Amino acid sequence: MECPWSSQACGISGIRSEALATAALFVLLASCASAATLHSGSDIQATIDKASPGDTILVGPGEYGPFDVNKPLTVAGTGMPLVRAAIQRPGITLSSEGAVVSGFKINGVSTDSSAKFNYYISKPAEASVRFDLPDAAVMAEADDVVLKDSSIFGAEAGAYAEEIRNISLTNITFISCVDGAELMECRGCNVEGCGFLKCDKTGLRIEGSRGIAVSNSTAVDAVHTGMLIKESTGCKVNSNTATGNIEGIALWNSSNSEVTGNEASHNYYGILLSGSNNNTVIDNTVVENTRSEVIEGFGIGISLGGNSSNNVVAWNDARRNYNGLEVTKGCQLNVLYCNKAADNVHGLRMDKNWNNLIYANSFSRNKIDAYENASHNCWNTTVGNYYSNYKGDDLNGDGIGDSPRPIAAIDADSKDYLPLMQPCKAVDVGVDELRSMAKAYARYHDEDAENTLPYKVSGGVVVIESRRPTSPPRWPSTPSNRLSF
């Protein structure tokens, strides 16, 4: 029995009732199975061209040519059919809103500038005007599209989207791509349950975007960055795993984003913020981030650098790294609160920064618990931090050491004036309150930076000086102490 795609028997578009639509789809698959299911060698594009909006096309095992879902259709592979991309021709293009593709294996085209150039020279009539676009295995060109339950291998870009809203990438495995997935200037997109494996540059690259959510995904053995959030805002990176990369999860010039509940291990940087402001880095586990490219065993659990400011780094667990936590290069008004740094070479390294607030953290069994260089930071509010090697007494039993705990320092004279006798547990301290406390405890102002830093620039020459305060700083009072011991 022939059931052309334009017939009422096979089309399900135009049905408003969800129940009727589901029943119609069941009839389509049951009574028109021969027409709905394609077999190896079939022309998927020809079937798409005949289909009506809302139809479902089933594609059986085998090998197929590239196709463009240019209508709101569902194209579902069964048995992981293979689609091969070509130079400047994606294996799958999603050019219609509402397009859904699932269940495919897509082999991409790796970087080949000469082949791309020759393509443009030999076929100018067919060539896109966008010479700068990568050879993508999957290209998204419309809003509200879905790619799921598929694998992509060996592409210059596994999946590429630019200026797209609400693309969904779910349960996709990107293997040995140059960049696994690239979301450029996109809005409100979702990446969930994906795997980025052995990518030559970046597993997931998000750039110039807003409101991107990345969850329950894995980035392993990228040559550079497992997950990169660049020049973006309002992104949420939650419950992911990054291991074996140079940077596991990196925010680069990004703001107002959340990095929460992730695990990073065996990277050079577990979690890195550079030039990034007003972000939260909370409840992450960074363990054994050690590599040997620069120094044997060197690696950082969580790093703030490049003038990153107004960030909250709290409730993280940093263990067995070279530097468990570090804040460098002009960072200001960051809060490091209630983190655990244990069994690292350096629990916390502060370098060339000021006006950061460090309190209620626990430093245990590190070779050097805390280290500060050329910096001016606050190491306690009404309470300080816990140091497992603190030797002072607590004669009045208030849980706070009677003598200050010096911080190992060069060109600084830092002390925790209220060290804790036991690790503390934070209770009911919100991100906004922590940021307010950082401002309340700031001792130095931008206009004073030249006078407070151990160096200054005079006539283009850096003059290094060493100034040490002659008396301890005066600490402002805080309205409440919401800590329990």
C-alpha positions in Angstrom: 0.0 0.0 0.0 1.4 3.4 -1.0 1.0 6.2 1.5 2.4 9.4 -0.1 3.6 12.0 2.5 1.0 14.5 1.4 -1.9 12.1 2.1 -4.2 12.4 5.1 -3.3 8.9 6.2 0.4 9.8 6.8 0.3 13.5 7.6 -0.3 14.7 11.2 0.2 18.4 10.8 -2.7 20.8 11.6 -4.1 18.7 14.4 -4.5 20.9 17.5 -5.4 18.3 20.1 -2.4 16.7 21.7 -4.3 13.4 22.2 -5.4 13.4 18.5 -1.9 14.1 17.4 -0.6 11.2 19.4 -3.2 8.9 18.0 -2.5 10.1 14.5 1.2 9.4 14.9 0.4 5.9 16.1 -1.7 5.3 13.0 1.0 6.7 10.8 3.7 4.3 12.2 1.3 1.3 12.3 -0.4 1.5 9.0 2.3 3.2 6.9 5.4 1.6 8.2 6.8 0.8 4.8 6.5 4.5 3.8 7.7 5.9 7.1 10.8 3.7 7.5 13.9 4.3 5.2 16.5 1.7 4.5 20.2 2.0 3.7 20.9 3.9 0.5 17.5 5.7 0.5 17.4 9.4 -0.1 16.5 11.0 3.2 16.3 14.5 1.5 13.7 13.3 -1.0 11.6 11.9 1.8 11.9 15.2 3.7 10.8 17.1 0.6 7.6 15.0 0.3 6.8 15.2 4.0 4.3 17.5 5.7 5.1 19.6 8.8 4.8 17.5 11.9 5.6 14.2 10.2 8.0 11.7 11.6 10.5 9.9 9.4 12.2 6.8 10.6 15.6 5.9 9.2 16.9 2.4 9.5 20.5 1.1 9.8 22.8 1.8 7.0 24.7 4.7 5.4 23.1 7.9 4.0 24.0 11.1 2.4 23.7 14.6 4.0 20.3 16.1 4.5 18.6 19.3 5.5 15.6 19.3 7.8 13.9 22.3 6.3 10.5 21.7 7.8 9.3 21.1 11.4 9.8 17.3 11.2 11.1 14.6 13.4 13.8 12.5 11.7 14.7 9.5 14.0 17.3 7.0 13.3 17.0 3.4 14.5 20.1 1.3 14.9 22.4 4.4 14.6 22.4 5.0 10.8 25.5 6.7 9.5 25.6 10.1 7.8 28.8 11.5 6.3 29.5 15.2 6.0 31.6 16.7 3.2 33.6 19.9 2.7 31.3 22.8 3.5 28.4 20.5 3.5 27.2 19.4 7.0 26.0 15.8 7.4 22.8 17.2 9.0 21.4 20.8 8.7 18.6 22.0 10.9 17.1 24.9 9.0 13.5 24.9 10.2 12.1 25.9 13.6 10.8 22.8 15.5 13.1 20.3 13.7 14.1 17.3 15.8 16.8 14.8 14.9 17.8 11.8 16.9 19.6 8.5 16.7 22.3 9.1 14.1 26.0 8.6 13.9 27.6 11.5 11.9 31.1 11.4 10.5 32.5 14.9 10.0 35.3 16.5 8.1 38.4 17.6 9.9 40.2 20.9 9.5 41.6 21.3 5.9 42.1 24.9 4.9 43.4 23.9 1.4 40.4 21.7 0.7 38.0 24.4 1.8 39.8 27.0 -0.4 39.7 24.7 -3.4 36.0 24.1 -2.8 35.3 27.8 -3.0 37.4 28.3 -6.1 36.0 25.3 -8.0 32.3 25.8 -7.1 31.7 29.5 -6.5 28.1 29.2 -7.4 27.5 26.6 -4.7 29.8 28.1 -2.1 28.5 29.9 0.9 29.6 33.5 1.3 30.7 32.5 4.8 34.2 31.3 4.2 34.8 31.6 8.0 32.3 28.9 8.9 33.8 25.6 10.1 33.2 22.3 8.5 30.4 21.1 10.8 29.0 17.7 11.2 25.7 19.3 12.3 24.7 22.9 11.5 21.8 24.6 13.3 20.4 27.5 11.3 17.0 27.9 13.0 15.6 28.5 16.5 14.0 25.8 18.7 15.7 22.8 17.2 16.7 19.6 18.9 19.6 17.1 18.3 19.7 14.2 20.7 20.8 10.6 21.2 23.5 10.7 18.6 27.3 10.6 18.1 29.6 12.8 16.1 33.1 11.8 15.1 36.1 13.7 13.6 34.6 17.0 12.6 36.2 20.4 12.6 33.0 21.4 14.5 30.8 18.6 15.8 27.7 20.9 16.1 27.7 24.6 15.2 25.1 27.2 15.9 25.3 31.0 15.5 22.7 33.5 16.6 20.3 30.7 17.4 17.8 30.6 20.2 16.8 27.6 22.2 18.8 24.9 20.6 18.9 21.7 22.6 21.8 19.2 22.5 20.9 16.2 24.6 22.8 12.9 25.0 25.3 13.6 22.2 28.8 12.1 22.2 31.5 14.2 20.4 34.6 12.2 19.7 37.9 13.5 18.3 36.5 16.7 16.9 38.6 19.9 16.7 35.8 21.6 18.7 33.0 19.4 19.9 30.1 21.9 19.9 30.2 25.6 19.3 27.4 28.0 20.3 28.2 31.4 19.0 26.1 34.4 20.0 23.2 32.1 21.0 20.5 32.6 23.6 18.7 30.3 26.0 20.2 27.0 24.7 20.5 23.8 26.6 23.4 21.2 26.6 22.6 18.1 28.7 24.0 14.7 29.1 26.7 15.2 26.4 30.2 13.7 26.2 33.1 15.7 24.7 36.0 13.2 24.2 39.5 13.9 22.9 38.8 17.1 21.1 41.8 18.8 19.5 40.9 22.3 20.9 37.7 22.6 23.0 35.0 20.2 24.0 32.3 22.7 24.3 32.8 26.3 23.2 30.2 29.0 24.2 31.0 32.5 23.0 29.2 35.8 23.0 26.1 34.0 24.4 23.5 34.5 27.1 21.6 32.1 29.3 23.2 28.9 28.2 22.7 25.9 30.5 25.2 23.0 30.6 24.5 20.1 32.8 25.3 16.4 33.5 27.9 16.5 30.7 31.5 15.2 30.5 34.7 16.7 28.9 37.6 14.4 28.8 41.1 14.8 27.3 40.6 18.0 25.3 44.0 19.4 24.2 42.9 22.8 25.5 39.6 23.4 27.3 36.9 20.9 28.2 34.2 23.6 28.6 34.8 27.2 27.7 32.4 30.0 28.5 33.8 33.1 26.7 32.5 36.6 26.7 29.1 35.3 27.8 26.7 36.1 30.6 24.0 34.4 32.6 25.2 30.9 31.9 24.7 27.9 34.3 27.4 25.2 34.3 26.0 22.5 36.7 26.8 18.9 37.7 29.4 18.3 34.9 32.7 16.4 34.9 36.0 17.6 33.4 39.1 15.5 33.5 42.4 15.3 31.6 42.1 18.7 30.0 44.4 21.8 30.2 41.5 23.8 31.5 38.6 21.7 32.8 35.9 24.5 33.0 36.9 28.0 32.1 35.1 31.3 32.2 36.8 33.9 30.0 35.6 37.5 30.2 32.2 36.2 31.3 29.8 37.5 34.0 26.8 36.7 36.1 27.2 33.0 35.6 27.0 30.0 37.9 29.5 27.1 38.2 28.0 24.7 40.6 28.3 21.1 41.6 30.9 20.1 39.1 33.8 17.7 39.4 37.2 18.5 37.9 40.3 16.2 38.1 43.6 15.7 36.4 43.5 19.0 34.6 46.1 21.8 34.6 43.3 24.1 35.8 40.3 22.4 37.3 38.1 25.5 37.2 39.5 28.8 35.8 38.1 32.3 35.8 39.9 35.0 33.9 38.7 38.5 33.5 35.3 37.3 34.8 33.2 39.2 37.3 30.1 38.6 39.4 30.1 34.9 39.1 29.5 32.2 41.7 31.7 29.1 42.0 29.9 26.9 44.5 29.9 23.3 45.7 32.5 22.0 43.2 34.9 19.2 43.8 38.4 19.7 42.4 40.7 16.8 43.1 44.2 15.8 41.8 44.5 18.6 39.2 48.2 17.9 38.6 50.0 17.9 35.3 53.7 18.0 34.3 53.8 20.4 31.3 55.5 23.2 33.4 56.4 21.8 36.8 56.2 18.2 37.7 52.9 17.6 39.4 51.8 21.2 39.0 48.1 22.0 38.7 45.4 24.2 40.2 42.0 23.3 41.6 40.2 26.6 41.3 41.9 29.7 40.0 40.8 33.4 39.7 43.0 35.5 37.6 43.1 38.3 35.0 41.4 40.9 37.2 38.4 38.8 38.0 36.4 40.6 40.6 33.2 40.4 42.7 33.0 36.6 42.5 31.9 34.2 45.3 33.9 31.0 45.7 32.2 29.0 48.4 31.7 25.5 49.7 34.2 23.9 47.3 36.3 20.9 48.1 39.9 21.1 46.8 42.1 18.1 47.5 45.5 16.8 46.3 46.2 19.6 43.9 49.4 21.6 43.7 47.5 24.8 44.5 44.1 24.0 45.9 42.8 27.5 45.4 44.5 30.6 44.0 43.7 34.2 43.3 46.1 36.2 41.1 46.7 39.3 39.0 44.7 42.2 40.2 41.6 40.4 41.4 39.5 42.4 43.9 36.4 42.0 46.1 36.2 38.3 45.7 34.9 36.2 48.6 36.5 32.8 49.5 34.1 31.3 52.0 33.8 27.9 53.7 36.0 26.1 51.2 37.9 23.0 52.2 41.5 22.8 51.0 43.3 19.6 52.1 46.4 17.7 51.1 47.5 20.2 48.5 51.0 21.6 48.2 49.5 25.1 48.7 46.0 25.2 50.2 45.5 28.8 49.0 47.8 31.1 47.0 47.1 34.8 46.8 49.3 36.8 44.4 49.3 40.5 43.4 45.7 41.3 44.4 43.8 43.2 47.1 40.5 43.6 48.9 39.5 40.0 48.8 37.8 38.5 51.8 38.9 35.0 53.0 37.1 33.5 56.0 35.5 30.4 57.4 37.7 28.2 55.1 39.3 25.0 56.4 43.0 24.3 55.5 44.2 20.8 56.5 47.4 18.9 55.9 48.7 21.2 53.1 52.4 21.7 52.9 51.7 25.4 53.1 48.1 26.2 54.1 48.0 29.8 52.8 50.4 31.9 51.0 50.3 35.6 50.0 52.6 37.6 47.8 52.4 41.4 47.0 48.8 41.5 48.2 46.5 43.1 50.7 43.6 41.0 51.7 41.3 40.4 54.6 41.7 37.0 56.4 38.9 37.2 58.9 35.6 38.9 59.7 34.4 38.2 63.3 35.9 34.8 62.6 38.9 33.6 60.6 39.8 30.3 59.0 40.7 26.9 60.4 44.4 25.7 60.0 45.2 22.2 61.0 48.7 23.2 62.0 47.7 26.2 64.2 49.5 25.9 67.6 47.8 28.6 69.5 45.5 28.3 72.6 41.9 29.0 73.2 41.8 29.8 76.9 38.3 31.2 77.0 36.9 28.3 74.9 35.1 30.6 72.4 36.4 28.5 69.4 38.8 31.2 68.3 42.5 31.2 68.8 44.0 33.6 71.3 46.9 34.6 69.0 46.9 35.6 65.4 47.9 33.0 62.8 50.6 34.5 60.4 50.1 33.9 56.7 53.2 32.9 54.8 54.0 35.9 52.7 56.5 37.8 50.5 56.1 41.6 50.4 53.2 41.4 52.7 52.6 41.1 56.4 49.4 39.2 56.6 47.7 37.6 59.6 44.5 35.8 60.4 43.6 37.6 63.6 40.8 35.2 64.6 41.8 31.7 63.6 39.3 29.0 64.3 40.1 26.0 66.5 37.9 23.7 64.6 36.5 23.6 61.0 33.3 25.5 60.8 30.0 24.8 59.1 28.3 27.7 57.3 24.7 28.4 58.0 22.3 30.7 56.0 24.8 33.1 54.3 23.6 34.2 50.9 25.7 35.2 47.9 24.5 38.8 48.1 25.4 39.0 51.8 28.9 37.6 51.1 29.4 40.3 48.4 28.3 43.0 50.8 30.7 41.7 53.4 33.6 41.9 50.9 32.9 45.5 50.3 32.5 46.2 54.0 35.9 44.7 54.8 37.8 46.3 51.9 40.7 48.3 53.3 42.2 49.6 50.1 40.8 51.7 47.2 41.7 51.8 43.6 43.1 55.3 43.9 45.4 54.0 46.7 46.6 51.0 44.6 49.9 52.6 43.6 50.7 53.2 47.3 49.6 49.9 48.6 51.1 47.6 46.1 54.8 46.6 46.5 55.6 48.1 43.1 54.9 51.2 41.0 55.5 52.4 37.5 57.7 55.5 37.2 58.7 56.8 33.8 57.8 53.4 32.2 60.1 51.6 34.7 58.7 49.2 37.3 60.1 50.2 40.7 59.8 47.4 43.3 59.4 48.4 46.9 58.6 46.5 50.1 56.2 48.3 52.4 55.0 46.6 55.6 52.3 48.1 57.8 53.6 49.3 61.2 50.4 48.3 63.0 47.6 45.7 62.4 44.6 46.9 60.4 41.4 47.9 62.1 38.5 45.5 61.3 35.0 46.9 60.9 32.3 45.0 62.7 29.9 42.7 60.9 26.2 42.7 61.7 25.9 39.0 62.3 27.9 35.8 62.7 26.1 32.9 61.1 28.7 30.3 61.7 28.5 27.1 63.8 31.4 25.1 65.2 
